[in-house]
Amino acid sequence: MALKAPAAGGSTAVSPKLRWFAVAGVIAVVVVLAATAYGRGTLPAETRDPGALVRWGYGVAQTLQNIAAAATIGALVFAAFIVPPVLKGRKSAGRAVTAAQIAAADEHPAFSRIMVLASVASLTWTLSALAVLVFSFSDIAGVPVSGSSEFAAQLTSYITELPNGAAWLWVVIISSVVATLTFGVRSSAGLCAAALLALSGLLPVMLIGHAAGGNDHEQAINSLGLHLVGVCLWFGGLIALGVAGTALGKDTAAVLGRFSTLAGFAFVLVVASGIINATIRIEIPAGLASPYGVLLIAKTVAAIALGAIGFLHRKQLIPALSAKSGNGQATGLLWRFIVVELLIMGAVSGLAAALSRTPTPTGEDIRPALTPAEVLTGYLLPPELTPERWFTMWRPDWLWIAFALFAAYLYLRAAQRLRRRGDSWPWIRSVAWLVGLAALVFFTSGGPSVYGRILFSAHMLDHMALTMVVPVFLVLGAPVTLALRALKPRTDGSRGPREWIMVLIHSRVAAIVTHPLFVAANFAGSIVLFYYSDAFGFALREHAGHELMTVHFVITGYLFVLSMIGTDPIPRRASYPLRLLLLLATMAFHAFFGVTLMGSTTLIQPEWFTELGREWGAPPLEDQQMAGAITWGIGEVPTLLIAIGVAIMWSRSDARETRRSDRAAARTNDADLDAYNAMLARLEKRDTRGRGGQV
């Protein structure tokens, strides 16, 4: 059965628009060639020339790789979260759409186009990343590309021995896997997994990107990661919106509204992370006059222009598209905005590719004598720890700061939405959520985090806070309950935030990770596995390991506290006696671990804590024993408070049950009690007769 064209226009109506994608690509290529020539003019004269193919082809391939990666991510995000997978007349409101339905002839034309885009873009991403891999080696080595065995051997060494080569190999592998998935996956869960995998393909680029080599390597990586995610969601979503075009039909207004919200968050990520990168890479304002600074200014101006166009999208187009009249005029205005955004975004992509190959005026030169602490941690050894320096020493972790800001905004916006429609939301929950986020920022960017890689005791304090203090406040905020009350369910077959929350709550994974026995075992056992394996060393040595450690600590603590005193819905919650038993068991286990550290004479990770060059504070072994005391002493206080909370909830639950029983008895005039007494009377009468017969 052939697909029917949507009401707003046939599928051929969008074909003339495709020329604008070609124009945007041409603009990107022209910009990158001009910017590359401008940037390479600042290279030293002794730099070896790898040949014209690499000199000009490298920037073009990198631009194509950037656009293809963004288009792949944008298409998969649209398919999994934004666009209805089937036609509105063929779906049931509030009912999940199966892969069989999507694969059938009732697939939405816009969804079909976006999946074609995902396949083509992911294949282009794979090939362009492979070209960048070869060109980057040729550019670094200063040798032309050739098919000789010597070039192949050197390229193999580049891939296996240097971080840049390994990173681009991972990009090729991830993009090829994503390309394979786009041809066979149609379910919402599969598309969501493919989108997450595509986003993970940005990680290798983050680690070797132009901002990652700044003065503050770790924070540059975080800000660059936020920047890449924002660009891919924004630019990739715009490409997906343009490809879907008039095939959206009556769903145009809803889809544009969803993309507008996503683009708003992406715009904030792009601009804020760009400013952070600029401050890390160059000295402001002196560095803005350099070639790198000029390209940076041009890129920033283009991004702000795109943000203004997106603002006009939200204010003018969405109401016009939602109205019953004037849809044709509004659709034409939509296409004009999309074309302008594509042209500007193509130029931005070219500037980004040229920027990655332009040397910065400062920040690239490594001082001849790095201190031991700089070699290990990436920053100078902080001064001796004093009580006030717990609060005055800061190294911003932009990843967690961004998470906290977005989480606070979304929570307050949801609470405000409830109040506007007349529903109440306890202000104490909002306060608890904000306190938890503030504590998260402090323990990831403040003194405990700064000294946590210098002193084992400070690290253990940070660990206990992220596991047992921050999660308590976050759980008391009940974010899932708020989201389910504030978010509107979708009726077009697509899965929005509310639908995905419900999927996660009822999933098998949630049933396992929230099981009372699992959360207790994970909470107590992971601390031993982490510190008595190389996971602790990986978290100390590698920035990615440090961030994964923080994620593990927070999630482990959140799940444990949620199962104990949380009110958000989970598949299974333990009885109150079992909760108290698990709390006592974990408290005893933490005490045992703390006592073990206090009595240990073997230093954990000695190659780290003895090589920092620290001349103040306690010796490493004594500091480790102090960490054991922190685990035993400070770690038990939150557990005891949680136990008190469980006892209070138990008491309130019994009181509610008693009141419920009393109300039921009042409604039935104690019918249940009367029936029970009558049953006892009959049993007594029968027993009396039995004894009389025996006599």
C-alpha positions in Angstrom: 0.0 0.0 0.0 1.5 3.3 -1.0 2.1 6.1 1.5 -0.4 8.9 1.4 0.8 12.5 1.2 0.1 14.7 4.2 -2.5 17.3 4.0 -0.1 20.2 4.0 1.5 19.2 0.7 3.0 16.3 -1.2 6.4 14.9 -0.8 7.6 16.5 -4.0 7.0 20.0 -2.5 10.1 19.8 -0.5 12.4 18.8 -3.2 13.1 22.4 -4.4 14.1 23.1 -0.8 16.9 20.6 -1.0 18.9 23.0 -3.0 19.2 25.1 0.1 21.0 22.3 1.9 23.5 22.2 -1.0 23.9 25.9 -0.8 24.6 25.7 2.9 27.1 23.0 2.3 28.9 25.1 -0.4 29.0 28.1 2.0 30.5 25.8 4.7 33.2 24.6 2.3 34.0 28.2 1.1 34.2 29.5 4.6 36.4 26.7 5.8 38.8 27.1 2.8 39.0 30.9 3.4 39.3 30.5 7.2 41.9 27.7 6.8 44.0 29.9 4.5 43.7 32.7 7.1 44.6 30.5 10.0 47.5 28.7 8.3 49.1 32.1 7.6 50.0 32.2 11.2 51.9 28.8 11.2 55.7 28.8 11.5 57.6 28.9 8.3 59.4 25.6 9.1 56.1 23.7 9.3 56.2 20.8 6.8 53.6 20.9 4.0 51.8 17.6 3.5 50.6 18.6 0.1 47.6 20.4 -1.5 45.2 17.5 -1.0 45.7 17.5 2.8 46.1 21.3 3.1 42.7 22.0 1.6 41.0 18.6 1.9 41.5 18.3 5.7 39.3 21.2 6.5 36.7 20.2 4.1 36.6 16.6 5.4 36.4 17.9 9.0 33.6 20.3 8.1 31.7 17.4 6.4 32.3 15.2 9.4 30.9 17.9 11.7 27.8 18.4 9.6 27.2 14.6 9.2 27.6 13.9 12.9 25.2 16.7 13.8 22.7 15.5 11.1 22.9 11.9 12.4 22.3 13.0 16.0 19.6 15.4 15.1 17.7 12.9 12.9 17.8 10.2 15.6 16.7 12.6 18.3 13.8 13.7 16.1 12.9 10.1 15.4 13.0 9.0 19.0 11.5 12.0 20.8 9.9 14.6 18.5 8.3 13.3 15.3 5.2 11.0 15.3 6.3 7.6 13.9 2.9 6.8 12.3 0.0 8.7 10.8 -2.4 10.3 13.2 -5.4 8.4 11.8 -3.7 5.1 12.4 -2.6 5.4 16.0 -4.3 5.3 19.4 -3.9 8.1 21.9 -1.8 7.2 24.9 -0.8 3.9 23.5 2.8 3.0 22.6 3.5 2.5 18.9 5.2 -0.9 18.1 8.0 -1.5 15.7 5.6 -3.6 13.5 3.3 -0.6 13.1 6.2 1.7 12.2 7.5 -0.8 9.7 4.1 -1.2 8.1 2.7 1.1 5.4 1.2 3.5 8.0 4.6 5.0 8.8 4.5 8.8 9.0 6.1 10.3 5.8 8.1 12.8 7.9 9.4 9.9 10.0 10.4 8.0 6.9 12.3 11.0 5.6 14.1 11.5 8.8 15.2 7.9 9.0 16.6 8.2 5.4 18.5 11.3 6.6 19.8 9.3 9.6 21.1 6.5 7.3 22.7 8.8 4.7 24.2 11.1 7.3 25.6 8.3 9.4 27.3 6.8 6.3 28.7 10.2 5.4 29.9 10.6 9.0 31.7 7.3 8.8 33.5 8.1 5.5 34.3 11.6 6.4 35.7 10.6 9.8 37.9 8.0 8.1 39.1 10.8 5.8 39.9 13.0 8.8 41.8 10.1 10.4 44.1 9.8 7.3 44.4 13.6 6.8 45.1 14.3 10.4 48.1 11.8 10.4 49.4 13.3 7.1 49.1 16.8 8.5 50.9 16.0 11.8 53.6 14.0 10.1 54.0 16.5 7.3 53.9 13.8 4.6 51.5 13.5 1.6 48.9 10.8 1.4 50.0 7.8 -0.5 49.3 4.1 -0.9 52.8 3.0 0.0 53.4 0.3 2.6 55.5 2.8 4.5 52.6 5.3 4.8 50.3 2.5 5.9 52.7 1.3 8.6 53.1 4.9 9.9 49.3 5.3 9.8 48.9 2.1 11.8 51.4 3.4 14.4 49.5 6.7 14.6 46.3 4.8 15.3 47.7 2.5 17.9 50.2 4.7 19.7 48.9 8.3 19.6 45.7 9.6 21.3 44.6 11.5 18.2 44.7 8.5 16.0 42.9 6.2 18.5 40.2 8.9 19.0 39.4 9.2 15.3 39.4 5.4 15.0 36.7 5.3 17.7 34.7 7.9 15.9 34.8 5.7 12.8 33.8 2.6 14.7 30.9 4.3 16.6 29.6 6.0 13.4 29.7 2.8 11.5 27.7 1.0 14.2 25.1 3.8 14.3 24.9 3.6 10.5 24.1 -0.1 10.7 21.4 0.5 13.3 19.7 3.1 11.2 18.9 0.5 8.6 17.2 -2.0 10.9 15.9 -0.2 14.0 12.5 1.4 14.1 11.3 1.0 17.7 11.4 4.0 20.0 13.7 2.2 22.5 16.1 1.2 19.7 16.1 4.7 18.2 16.8 6.2 21.7 19.7 3.8 22.1 21.1 4.7 18.7 20.8 8.4 19.5 22.7 7.9 22.8 25.4 5.9 20.9 25.7 8.6 18.3 26.1 11.2 21.1 28.9 9.0 22.6 30.7 9.5 19.3 31.4 13.0 20.4 33.5 11.9 23.3 36.7 11.1 21.4 36.4 14.5 19.7 36.0 16.2 23.0 39.2 14.7 24.3 41.3 15.9 21.4 39.4 19.0 20.4 41.0 22.4 20.0 39.6 23.6 23.4 40.9 20.5 25.2 44.4 21.8 24.9 43.8 25.0 26.8 45.3 26.1 30.1 42.8 24.1 32.1 42.6 20.8 30.3 39.9 19.2 32.3 37.5 22.1 32.4 38.2 22.8 28.7 37.1 19.2 28.0 33.9 19.7 29.9 33.0 23.0 28.2 33.9 21.6 24.8 31.6 18.6 25.4 28.7 20.8 26.3 29.5 22.9 23.3 29.4 19.9 20.9 26.2 18.5 22.4 24.5 21.9 22.0 25.7 22.3 18.4 24.6 18.8 17.3 21.2 19.1 18.9 20.6 22.5 17.4 22.2 22.2 14.0 21.2 18.5 13.6 17.7 19.2 14.7 17.4 22.1 12.2 18.6 19.7 9.4 16.0 17.1 10.4 13.3 19.8 10.5 14.2 20.9 7.0 14.2 17.3 5.7 10.9 16.5 7.2 9.5 19.8 5.7 5.9 19.8 4.5 5.6 16.0 5.1 4.8 17.0 8.7 1.4 18.2 7.6 -0.9 19.0 10.6 1.9 18.0 13.0 4.1 20.9 11.9 3.2 23.2 14.8 3.6 20.5 17.4 7.0 19.4 16.0 8.3 22.9 15.7 7.2 23.7 19.3 9.1 20.6 20.5 12.2 21.5 18.5 12.0 25.1 19.6 12.3 24.1 23.2 15.2 21.8 22.5 16.9 24.5 20.4 16.5 27.0 23.3 18.5 24.7 25.7 21.0 24.0 22.9 21.5 27.7 22.3 22.3 28.4 26.0 24.8 25.5 25.9 26.5 26.7 22.8 26.9 30.3 23.8 27.8 29.7 27.5 30.3 27.0 26.7 31.8 29.1 23.9 32.4 31.9 26.3 34.0 29.5 28.8 36.2 28.0 26.1 37.3 31.5 25.0 38.4 32.4 28.5 40.3 29.2 28.8 42.0 29.3 25.4 43.0 33.0 25.1 43.6 36.1 27.3 40.6 38.5 27.0 40.6 41.1 25.5 44.2 41.0 24.2 43.8 37.6 22.4 40.7 38.7 20.5 42.9 40.6 18.0 44.7 37.4 17.0 43.6 35.3 14.0 42.1 32.8 16.5 40.3 35.5 18.3 38.9 36.9 15.0 37.5 33.5 14.0 36.1 33.1 17.5 34.3 36.4 17.3 32.9 35.6 13.9 31.6 32.2 15.2 30.0 33.9 18.3 28.2 36.5 16.2 26.8 33.8 13.9 25.6 31.8 16.9 23.9 34.8 18.4 22.2 35.5 15.1 20.9 32.0 15.0 19.6 32.4 18.5 17.6 35.5 17.5 16.1 33.6 14.6 15.1 30.8 16.9 13.5 33.3 19.2 11.4 34.6 16.3 10.4 31.0 15.6 8.9 30.6 19.0 7.2 33.9 19.1 5.7 34.2 15.6 5.7 30.9 13.7 4.3 28.5 16.3 1.1 30.6 17.0 0.7 31.1 13.2 1.0 27.4 12.5 -1.4 26.5 15.3 -4.1 28.8 14.0 -6.7 27.4 11.6 -6.2 30.1 9.0 -3.1 31.4 7.3 -1.2 28.1 7.5 0.1 28.4 4.0 1.7 31.8 4.7 3.1 30.6 8.1 4.6 27.5 6.4 6.3 29.8 3.8 7.7 31.9 6.6 8.9 28.7 8.3 10.9 27.8 5.3 12.4 31.2 4.9 13.6 31.0 8.5 15.0 27.5 8.0 16.9 28.5 4.9 18.5 31.5 6.7 19.4 29.3 9.7 20.9 26.7 7.4 23.1 29.3 5.6 24.4 30.8 8.8 24.9 27.3 10.4 26.9 26.2 7.4 29.2 29.1 7.9 29.5 28.4 11.6 30.5 24.8 10.8 33.2 26.0 8.5 34.4 28.5 11.1 34.5 25.7 13.7 36.5 23.4 11.5 39.0 26.2 10.7 39.2 27.2 14.4 40.3 23.7 15.3 43.3 24.0 13.1 44.3 27.6 14.0 46.9 28.1 16.7 46.0 30.1 19.7 48.0 33.1 20.8 48.4 31.7 24.3 47.7 28.5 26.2 49.5 26.0 23.9 53.0 26.4 25.2 53.9 24.0 28.1 56.2 25.4 30.7 59.6 23.7 30.7 59.3 22.7 34.4 55.9 21.3 35.5 55.4 20.6 39.2 54.6 17.0 40.2 51.1 18.0 41.1 50.6 19.5 37.6 51.8 16.4 35.9 49.4 14.2 37.9 46.3 16.4 38.4 46.6 19.1 35.7 46.7 22.0 38.1 49.0 23.5 40.6 49.2 22.1 44.1 46.7 24.1 46.2 47.9 25.8 49.4 47.7 24.0 52.7 44.2 23.0 53.6 42.6 25.2 56.3 38.9 25.4 57.5 38.2 28.5 55.4 39.8 27.0 52.2 37.1 24.3 52.2 34.8 27.1 50.9 37.2 29.5 49.2 39.1 27.1 46.9 37.2 26.5 43.6 37.8 24.8 40.3 34.5 25.0 38.4 33.3 21.7 36.9 31.1 23.0 34.1 29.5 19.7 33.4 27.9 19.5 36.9 27.3 23.3 37.0 25.3 23.0 33.7 23.4 20.0 35.0 22.5 21.8 38.2 21.3 25.0 36.4 19.2 23.1 33.9 17.8 20.8 36.6 16.9 23.8 38.8 15.2 25.7 35.9 13.2 22.6 34.8 12.1 21.9 38.4 11.0 25.5 39.1 9.2 25.8 35.7 7.3 22.6 36.4 6.3 23.8 39.9 5.2 27.1 38.4 3.1 25.3 35.8 1.3 23.4 38.6 0.6 26.6 40.5 -0.8 28.3 37.4 -3.4 25.6 36.8 -4.4 25.7 40.5 -2.5 22.7 41.8 -0.3 22.9 44.9 3.3 21.8 45.2 5.0 21.9 48.7 7.5 24.7 48.8 9.7 22.6 51.1 10.2 20.1 48.3 11.4 22.9 46.0 13.8 24.1 48.7 15.2 20.6 49.2 15.8 20.2 45.5 17.6 23.5 45.2 19.7 22.7 48.3 20.6 19.3 46.8 21.7 20.9 43.5 23.7 23.6 45.4 25.4 20.9 47.4 26.2 19.0 44.2 27.9 22.0 42.7 29.9 22.6 45.9 31.1 19.0 46.2 32.1 18.9 42.5 33.7 22.3 42.2 34.5 23.5 45.7 37.2 22.7 48.2 36.3 19.0 48.7 36.8 18.4 45.0 39.9 20.5 44.7 41.6 18.8 47.7 40.0 15.4 46.9 42.8 14.6 44.4 45.5 15.7 46.8 44.3 14.3 50.2 42.7 10.9 50.6 40.8 12.3 53.6 39.3 15.1 51.5 38.4 12.6 48.8 36.6 10.4 51.3 34.7 13.4 52.7 33.7 14.3 49.1 32.7 10.7 48.5 30.5 10.5 51.6 28.8 13.8 50.7 28.0 12.8 47.1 26.7 9.5 48.2 24.8 10.3 51.4 24.2 14.0 51.6 23.4 15.3 48.1 21.0 12.4 47.3 18.9 12.9 50.4 17.9 16.4 49.4 17.4 15.4 45.8 15.1 12.5 46.7 13.1 14.8 49.1 12.5 17.0 46.1 10.5 14.2 44.4 11.4 15.3 40.9 9.7 12.3 39.1 6.4 13.0 40.9 6.5 16.6 39.9 7.4 15.8 36.3 4.5 13.3 36.0 2.1 15.9 37.3 3.3 18.8 35.3 4.0 17.2 31.9 1.2 16.7 29.5 0.9 13.3 27.8 1.2 13.2 24.1 -1.5 11.8 21.9 0.2 11.5 18.5 2.1 8.3 19.2 5.5 9.9 19.8 7.3 9.7 23.1 7.9 12.8 25.0 9.5 13.3 28.5 6.5 12.0 30.3 6.2 8.9 28.2 9.9 8.1 28.6 9.7 8.6 32.3 6.9 6.1 32.4 8.8 3.7 30.2 11.8 3.9 32.6 9.7 3.4 35.7 8.1 0.3 34.4 11.2 -1.2 32.7 13.0 -4.3 33.8 16.2 -2.3 34.3 14.4 -0.1 36.9 12.9 -3.2 38.6 16.5 -4.5 39.1 18.4 -1.3 40.0 15.7 -0.2 42.5 15.2 -3.6 44.1 15.9 -3.3 47.9 18.5 -6.0 48.0 20.3 -4.7 44.9 20.5 -1.1 46.1 21.8 -2.2 49.5 24.4 -4.5 48.0 25.4 -1.8 45.5 25.6 0.9 48.1 27.7 -1.1 50.5 29.7 -3.3 48.2 30.7 -0.8 45.5 32.9 1.1 48.0 35.1 -2.0 48.5 35.2 -2.8 44.8 36.1 0.8 43.9 38.9 1.4 46.4 40.5 -2.0 46.2 40.7 -2.1 42.4 42.2 0.0 39.8 38.9 1.9 39.4 40.2 4.4 42.1 43.4 4.9 40.2 41.6 5.4 36.9 39.4 8.0 38.6 42.5 9.8 39.9 44.5 9.7 36.6 41.8 10.3 34.0 39.3 13.1 33.7 36.7 10.7 32.2 37.3 8.4 35.2 36.8 11.2 37.6 33.5 12.2 36.1 32.3 8.6 35.9 33.2 8.2 39.6 31.0 11.2 40.4 28.1 9.8 38.4 28.4 6.5 40.2 28.5 8.0 43.6 25.5 10.2 43.0 23.3 7.6 41.3 24.2 4.9 43.9 23.3 7.2 46.8 20.2 8.4 45.0 18.8 4.9 44.4 19.6 3.9 48.0 17.9 6.9 49.5 15.0 6.6 47.1 14.3 3.1 48.2 14.4 4.1 51.8 12.5 7.4 52.2 11.6 8.4 48.6 8.0 9.1 47.5 8.6 8.9 43.7 7.2 5.8 42.1 9.4 2.8 41.7 8.6 -0.8 40.7 9.1 -2.3 44.2 9.6 -0.8 47.6 10.7 -2.7 50.7 8.6 -3.0 53.8 9.5 -0.7 56.7 11.1 -3.5 58.8 13.2 -4.6 55.8 14.3 -1.0 55.2 15.6 -0.6 58.8 17.3 -3.9 58.5 19.1 -2.9 55.3 20.1 0.4 56.9 21.6 -1.3 59.9 23.5 -3.7 57.6 24.9 -0.9 55.4 25.8 1.1 58.5 27.7 -1.9 59.9 29.5 -2.5 56.6 30.6 1.2 56.3 31.9 1.0 59.9 33.8 -2.2 59.0 35.4 -0.5 55.9 36.3 2.6 57.9 37.9 0.6 60.7 39.8 -1.4 58.1 41.2 1.8 56.6 42.1 3.1 60.0 44.1 0.1 60.9 45.7 -0.5 57.5 49.5 0.0 57.0 49.3 -0.4 53.2 48.8 2.8 51.2 46.1 2.7 48.5 47.4 4.2 45.2 50.9 5.0 46.6 52.2 6.0 43.2 49.7 8.9 43.2 49.6 10.2 46.8 53.4 10.0 47.4 54.3 11.7 44.1 52.3 14.9 44.4 55.1 16.9 46.0 53.0 17.8 48.9 55.0 19.2 51.9 52.2 20.2 54.1 49.6 18.2 56.0 49.7 14.7 57.4 51.8 12.0 55.7 49.9 9.9 53.1 49.4 6.8 55.3 48.2 8.9 58.2 45.9 10.8 55.9 44.5 7.5 54.6 43.8 6.4 58.2 42.0 9.7 58.7 39.9 8.9 55.7 38.9 5.7 57.4 37.8 7.7 60.4 35.7 9.9 58.2 34.0 6.9 56.6 33.2 5.4 60.0 32.2 8.6 61.8 30.8 11.1 59.4 29.3 8.5 57.1 27.1 7.0 59.8 25.3 10.3 60.6 23.3 10.5 57.4 22.5 6.8 57.6 21.1 7.3 61.1 19.1 10.3 59.9 17.7 8.2 57.1 16.8 5.5 59.6 14.9 8.1 61.7 13.1 9.1 58.5 12.1 5.5 57.8 10.8 5.2 61.4 8.7 8.4 61.0 7.3 7.2 57.7 6.4 3.8 59.3 4.6 5.5 62.1 2.7 7.8 59.8 1.8 4.8 57.6 0.3 2.9 60.6 -1.6 6.0 61.6 -3.0 6.4 58.1 -4.0 2.7 58.1 -5.7 3.1 61.5 -7.7 6.2 60.3 -8.7 4.3 57.1 -9.9 1.4 59.2 -11.9 3.7 61.5 -13.5 5.5 58.5 -14.5 2.1 57.0 -16.0 1.0 60.3 -18.0 4.2 60.6 -19.4 3.8 57.1 -20.5 0.2 57.7 -21.5 0.7 61.4 -18.8 -1.8 62.5 -20.3 -4.5 60.2 -16.9 -6.2 60.0 -16.6 -6.3 63.8 -20.1 -7.6 64.2 -19.5 -10.3 61.7 -16.3 -11.3 63.4 -18.1 -11.4 66.8 -20.9 -13.5 65.3 -18.3 -16.0 63.9 -16.7 -16.3 67.4 -20.1 -16.9 68.9 -20.9 -19.7 66.5 -17.6 -21.3 67.1 -18.1 -21.2 70.9 -21.7 -22.7 70.5 -20.3 -25.5 68.4 -17.6 -26.2 70.9 -20.1 -26.3 73.7 -22.3 -28.8 71.9 -19.3 -31.0 71.2 -18.4 -31.1 74.9 -22.0 -31.9 75.9 -22.2 -34.8 73.4 -19.0 -36.3 75.0 -20.5 -36.1 78.5 
